[in-house]
């Protein structure tokens, strides 16, 4: 019998919550999307989540309260989504909830490291009346993996084309790529900054949360020397498995590489070029036979970035994921609905060849309704 699952995703771009309701057949065949809703975070919550990406005073207390606030924001989105779809909470098997990443340091410090996604899963289960699967990255980290990216397995299920090499890149705050070989091979890893540096720069200089369509960046000129300094970051030379976050790519990282006198608009153009170059280098280095690149996440709505990718990859067809049946802002939420389904059916959610984990693992902590 088919089951209904909700996926909730709030990524490193901190633009809010994407919620998706999907029906999954019992035979694990293709899902059917029944509804999608996006809700921005309130400004105070967004500001606090951003602040918690860096060390600060009273972090444990603030993080606990932020986790509660994320749960309430998630529960509100779930209620709105169910009302819009005419579905009762009792009809939904489970919610797959990502939580808000504030630190990501797998393999560091003690050989295991950690990844931290703020979310009170118990509170979300209480408020929504639906079982919750959350903390989806920690088990992979405990098994020696990066805990990221987790989406390549879903991307294969959703977008793979037999006999054709396809890649999927999600451009949120950080960009991550999935390589879907026509022979069944699946690879994936983080590329580097997606929107996070561009968003921070446009916020400082124009007061906007993001550069809509890349219009401001398109008015500037790429600064070759700055781009070279940015690309000199050792992360870009690391082999997979690899993952990253705001722990590395933040304003302090950018400021240490800037030189006085650069025009703000030219820095924005250079940051866009950095995001595009990081993705293109990954595809050229690890997926040179790729014929089609599907782009999802908020970066897919940045027309200047999409043009830059196509220019860097002239032999690859660069398309938004809409072209293959799933709109760009629905893909990650759908992936976490899929991961919740895998958990409830006792199936692994990670790909050891992608994350570096010791083996397949069932992911997530379960909070019953």
C-alpha positions as CSV (number, residue, x, y, z in Angstrom):
1,X,0.0,0.0,0.0
2,X,1.4,3.4,-0.9
3,X,2.6,5.6,2.0
4,X,2.7,9.4,2.4
5,X,5.8,11.1,3.7
6,X,6.8,14.8,4.2
7,X,10.3,16.1,3.6
8,X,11.5,19.2,5.3
9,X,14.7,21.0,4.2
10,X,16.3,24.2,5.5
11,X,19.8,24.5,4.0
12,X,22.9,26.5,4.5
13,X,21.4,29.4,2.5
14,X,19.1,30.0,5.5
15,X,16.3,31.2,3.2
16,X,13.7,29.2,5.1
17,X,11.9,25.8,5.0
18,X,10.9,23.8,1.9
19,X,8.2,21.2,2.7
20,X,7.1,18.5,0.3
21,X,4.3,15.9,0.6
22,X,5.0,12.8,-1.5
23,X,3.4,9.4,-2.0
24,X,5.8,6.4,-2.2
25,X,4.5,3.1,-3.7
26,X,5.2,0.0,-1.6
27,X,7.5,-1.4,-4.4
28,X,9.9,1.6,-3.9
29,X,9.1,2.8,-7.5
30,X,8.8,6.5,-8.5
31,X,7.3,8.9,-6.0
32,X,4.4,11.2,-6.7
33,X,4.6,14.8,-5.4
34,X,1.3,15.9,-3.9
35,X,2.2,19.3,-2.7
36,X,5.1,21.8,-1.9
37,X,5.3,24.9,0.3
38,X,8.2,27.3,1.1
39,X,8.1,29.5,4.1
40,X,10.9,31.9,5.0
41,X,12.4,32.0,8.5
42,X,11.6,34.9,10.6
43,X,14.4,37.5,10.6
44,X,15.2,36.9,14.3
45,X,15.5,33.1,13.8
46,X,17.5,33.5,10.7
47,X,19.9,35.9,12.4
48,X,20.3,33.6,15.4
49,X,20.9,30.5,13.2
50,X,23.5,32.4,11.3
51,X,25.2,33.6,14.5
52,X,25.3,30.1,15.8
53,X,27.5,29.1,12.9
54,X,30.3,30.8,14.7
55,X,31.5,30.5,18.4
56,X,29.7,32.8,20.7
57,X,28.5,33.3,24.3
58,X,26.0,30.9,25.9
59,X,26.0,28.6,22.8
60,X,24.4,25.6,24.5
61,X,21.4,27.5,25.8
62,X,20.9,29.5,22.5
63,X,21.3,26.4,20.4
64,X,18.7,24.5,22.4
65,X,16.2,27.3,22.1
66,X,17.0,27.7,18.4
67,X,16.3,24.0,17.9
68,X,12.9,24.5,19.5
69,X,12.2,27.5,17.2
70,X,13.2,25.4,14.2
71,X,10.8,22.7,15.3
72,X,8.0,25.2,15.6
73,X,8.7,26.7,12.2
74,X,8.7,23.2,10.7
75,X,5.4,22.3,12.4
76,X,3.8,25.5,11.1
77,X,4.9,24.6,7.5
78,X,3.6,21.1,7.9
79,X,0.2,22.3,9.1
80,X,-0.1,24.7,6.1
81,X,1.0,22.0,3.6
82,X,-1.5,19.4,4.9
83,X,-4.3,21.9,4.9
84,X,-3.4,22.9,1.3
85,X,-3.4,19.3,0.2
86,X,-6.5,18.2,2.2
87,X,-4.5,15.6,4.1
88,X,-4.8,14.7,7.8
89,X,-1.7,14.2,10.0
90,X,-2.9,10.6,10.7
91,X,-2.6,9.9,7.0
92,X,1.2,10.7,6.9
93,X,3.6,7.9,7.8
94,X,6.5,10.1,8.9
95,X,8.3,13.4,8.4
96,X,11.9,13.4,7.2
97,X,13.4,16.6,8.7
98,X,16.9,17.8,8.0
99,X,17.2,20.5,10.8
100,X,19.5,23.5,10.5
101,X,23.2,22.8,10.1
102,X,25.3,25.1,12.2
103,X,28.6,23.1,12.4
104,X,29.9,20.3,10.2
105,X,33.3,18.9,11.2
106,X,33.3,15.2,10.3
107,X,36.5,13.2,11.0
108,X,38.1,16.0,12.9
109,X,39.4,16.4,16.5
110,X,39.0,12.9,17.8
111,X,38.9,10.8,14.6
112,X,35.1,10.9,14.5
113,X,34.2,14.6,14.6
114,X,30.6,15.6,14.4
115,X,27.8,17.3,12.4
116,X,25.2,19.4,14.1
117,X,21.7,20.1,12.8
118,X,19.6,22.1,15.2
119,X,16.1,20.6,15.6
120,X,14.1,19.4,18.5
121,X,12.6,16.3,16.8
122,X,10.5,15.4,19.9
123,X,8.9,18.8,19.8
124,X,8.2,18.5,16.1
125,X,6.5,15.1,16.6
126,X,4.4,16.6,19.5
127,X,3.4,19.7,17.5
128,X,2.7,18.0,14.2
129,X,1.1,14.8,15.4
130,X,3.3,12.9,12.9
131,X,6.3,10.6,13.5
132,X,9.6,12.3,12.8
133,X,12.9,10.9,11.4
134,X,15.7,13.5,11.9
135,X,19.4,13.6,12.8
136,X,20.0,11.9,9.4
137,X,23.7,12.6,9.1
138,X,25.2,11.5,12.4
139,X,25.1,7.8,11.8
140,X,27.1,8.1,8.6
141,X,29.7,10.2,10.5
142,X,29.8,7.6,13.3
143,X,30.6,5.0,10.6
144,X,33.6,7.0,9.4
145,X,31.8,9.0,6.7
146,X,31.4,12.6,5.9
147,X,27.6,12.6,6.6
148,X,27.3,14.4,3.3
149,X,26.2,14.5,0.7
150,X,23.2,12.2,1.3
151,X,21.2,13.1,-1.8
152,X,23.1,11.2,-4.5
153,X,21.1,8.0,-3.8
154,X,17.9,9.8,-4.2
155,X,19.2,11.6,-7.3
156,X,19.9,8.2,-8.8
157,X,16.4,7.0,-8.1
158,X,14.9,10.2,-9.5
159,X,17.1,11.3,-12.4
160,X,19.3,8.5,-13.6
161,X,19.1,7.7,-17.3
162,X,20.4,4.2,-18.4
163,X,23.2,4.5,-20.9
164,X,23.6,8.3,-20.3
165,X,25.9,10.1,-17.9
166,X,24.0,12.7,-15.9
167,X,25.1,14.9,-13.1
168,X,22.9,16.8,-10.6
169,X,24.2,19.8,-8.7
170,X,22.3,21.3,-5.8
171,X,23.3,25.0,-5.3
172,X,22.3,26.1,-1.9
173,X,24.6,27.9,0.5
174,X,27.1,25.1,-0.4
175,X,27.0,23.3,-3.7
176,X,27.1,19.5,-3.9
177,X,27.2,17.3,-7.0
178,X,25.9,13.8,-7.8
179,X,27.5,11.9,-10.6
180,X,25.1,9.3,-12.2
181,X,26.9,7.1,-14.6
182,X,24.9,5.4,-17.4
183,X,26.4,2.2,-16.2
184,X,25.0,2.4,-12.6
185,X,27.9,4.2,-11.0
186,X,27.0,6.8,-8.5
187,X,29.4,9.4,-7.0
188,X,29.0,12.6,-5.2
189,X,30.7,15.2,-3.0
190,X,30.6,18.9,-2.0
191,X,32.0,21.3,-4.6
192,X,32.4,24.4,-2.4
193,X,30.5,27.6,-1.9
194,X,27.2,28.0,-3.7
195,X,25.2,31.0,-2.6
196,X,26.6,31.6,0.9
197,X,29.4,34.1,0.0
198,X,27.3,35.9,-2.6
199,X,24.4,36.2,-0.2
200,X,26.6,37.6,2.5
201,X,28.3,40.1,0.2
202,X,25.0,41.4,-1.3
203,X,23.5,41.7,2.2
204,X,26.4,43.9,3.3
205,X,26.4,46.2,0.2
206,X,22.8,46.3,-1.0
207,X,20.8,45.1,2.1
208,X,19.2,42.2,0.1
209,X,19.1,38.6,1.3
210,X,20.3,37.4,-2.1
211,X,21.2,38.7,-5.6
212,X,18.0,38.1,-7.5
213,X,18.7,36.4,-10.8
214,X,22.4,37.3,-10.4
215,X,21.5,40.8,-11.7
216,X,24.0,42.6,-9.6
217,X,26.9,40.2,-10.3
218,X,26.1,40.5,-14.0
219,X,26.9,44.2,-13.8
220,X,30.4,43.6,-12.5
221,X,33.7,42.2,-13.9
222,X,35.5,39.1,-12.6
223,X,38.7,40.0,-10.8
224,X,41.2,37.4,-12.1
225,X,43.7,37.9,-9.2
226,X,41.0,37.6,-6.6
227,X,39.5,34.6,-8.3
228,X,42.9,32.9,-8.3
229,X,43.4,33.6,-4.5
230,X,39.9,32.1,-3.8
231,X,40.5,29.0,-5.9
232,X,43.9,28.5,-4.1
233,X,41.9,27.2,-1.1
234,X,43.2,23.7,-0.3
235,X,39.7,22.3,-0.1
236,X,39.3,22.5,-3.8
237,X,42.2,20.1,-4.3
238,X,40.9,17.5,-1.9
239,X,39.8,14.2,-3.4
240,X,36.3,12.7,-2.6
241,X,34.9,11.9,-0.2
242,X,34.7,15.5,1.0
243,X,32.2,17.9,2.5
244,X,32.2,21.4,3.8
245,X,30.1,24.2,5.1
246,X,30.1,27.7,6.7
247,X,32.8,26.4,9.1
248,X,35.2,27.1,6.2
249,X,33.5,29.3,3.6
250,X,32.4,32.4,5.6
251,X,33.1,36.1,5.6
252,X,36.3,35.7,7.6
253,X,37.6,33.4,4.8
254,X,36.6,35.9,2.1
255,X,37.9,39.0,4.0
256,X,41.3,37.4,4.4
257,X,41.7,37.2,0.6
258,X,40.3,40.6,-0.4
259,X,42.4,43.6,-1.2
260,X,41.4,47.2,-0.6
261,X,40.0,49.2,-3.4
262,X,38.0,46.5,-5.2
263,X,34.6,47.5,-6.4
264,X,31.8,45.7,-4.5
265,X,30.0,44.8,-7.7
266,X,33.2,43.2,-9.1
267,X,33.7,41.2,-6.0
268,X,30.2,39.9,-6.4
269,X,30.9,38.9,-10.0
270,X,34.1,37.1,-8.8
271,X,32.2,35.2,-6.1
272,X,29.7,34.1,-8.8
273,X,32.6,33.0,-10.9
274,X,34.1,31.1,-7.9
275,X,30.9,29.1,-7.4
276,X,30.7,28.3,-11.1
277,X,34.3,27.3,-11.4
278,X,34.1,25.1,-8.3
279,X,31.3,23.1,-9.9
280,X,32.8,23.0,-13.3
281,X,36.1,21.7,-12.0
282,X,34.4,19.0,-10.1
283,X,32.5,17.8,-13.2
284,X,35.6,18.1,-15.5
285,X,37.7,16.2,-13.0
286,X,35.4,13.4,-11.9
287,X,32.6,13.3,-14.5
288,X,34.3,14.1,-17.8
289,X,31.8,12.0,-19.8
290,X,28.8,13.8,-18.4
291,X,26.3,14.8,-21.0
292,X,23.7,16.5,-18.9
293,X,23.9,18.7,-15.8
294,X,20.7,19.2,-13.9
295,X,20.8,22.2,-11.5
296,X,18.5,22.5,-8.4
297,X,18.4,24.6,-5.3
298,X,18.2,28.4,-5.1
299,X,21.3,28.8,-7.3
300,X,19.3,27.4,-10.3
301,X,17.2,30.6,-10.1
302,X,20.4,32.7,-10.5
303,X,20.4,33.3,-14.3
304,X,23.9,34.7,-14.4
305,X,25.2,31.6,-12.6
306,X,23.4,29.3,-15.0
307,X,24.9,31.2,-17.9
308,X,28.4,30.9,-16.3
309,X,28.0,27.2,-15.9
310,X,27.0,26.7,-19.5
311,X,29.9,28.8,-20.7
312,X,32.4,26.8,-18.6
313,X,30.8,23.5,-19.8
314,X,30.1,24.0,-23.5
315,X,29.8,20.3,-24.2
316,X,27.3,19.6,-21.4
317,X,23.6,20.4,-21.5
318,X,22.9,22.6,-18.4
319,X,19.3,22.4,-17.4
320,X,17.2,23.2,-14.3
321,X,15.8,20.0,-12.7
322,X,12.3,21.1,-13.8
323,X,13.2,19.8,-17.2
324,X,13.3,16.3,-15.7
325,X,10.1,16.4,-13.7
326,X,11.0,17.9,-10.3
327,X,11.1,21.7,-9.8
328,X,14.4,23.2,-8.5
329,X,13.1,24.1,-5.1
330,X,11.5,20.7,-4.4
331,X,14.5,18.4,-4.9
332,X,16.1,18.5,-1.5
333,X,12.9,18.3,0.4
334,X,11.9,15.4,-1.7
335,X,15.2,13.7,-0.9
336,X,14.5,13.9,2.9
337,X,11.0,12.5,2.4
338,X,12.8,9.7,0.5
339,X,15.3,9.2,3.4
340,X,12.4,9.0,5.9
341,X,10.8,6.4,3.7
342,X,14.0,4.4,3.7
343,X,14.3,4.6,7.5
344,X,10.7,3.3,8.0
345,X,11.3,0.5,5.6
346,X,14.5,-0.6,7.3
347,X,16.7,0.4,4.3
348,X,20.0,2.2,4.2
349,X,20.1,5.8,3.2
350,X,23.8,6.5,2.6
351,X,26.1,5.4,-0.2
352,X,29.5,4.5,1.4
353,X,31.3,5.2,-1.9
354,X,30.0,8.8,-1.7
355,X,30.4,9.6,2.0
356,X,33.3,7.3,2.9
357,X,31.4,5.4,5.6
358,X,32.4,1.9,6.5
359,X,29.2,0.5,4.9
360,X,25.5,1.1,4.3
361,X,23.6,2.4,7.3
362,X,20.0,3.1,8.1
363,X,20.0,6.8,8.8
364,X,18.2,8.9,11.4
365,X,16.6,9.0,14.9
366,X,12.9,8.2,15.1
367,X,10.4,10.1,17.2
368,X,7.0,8.4,17.1
369,X,3.8,10.5,16.8
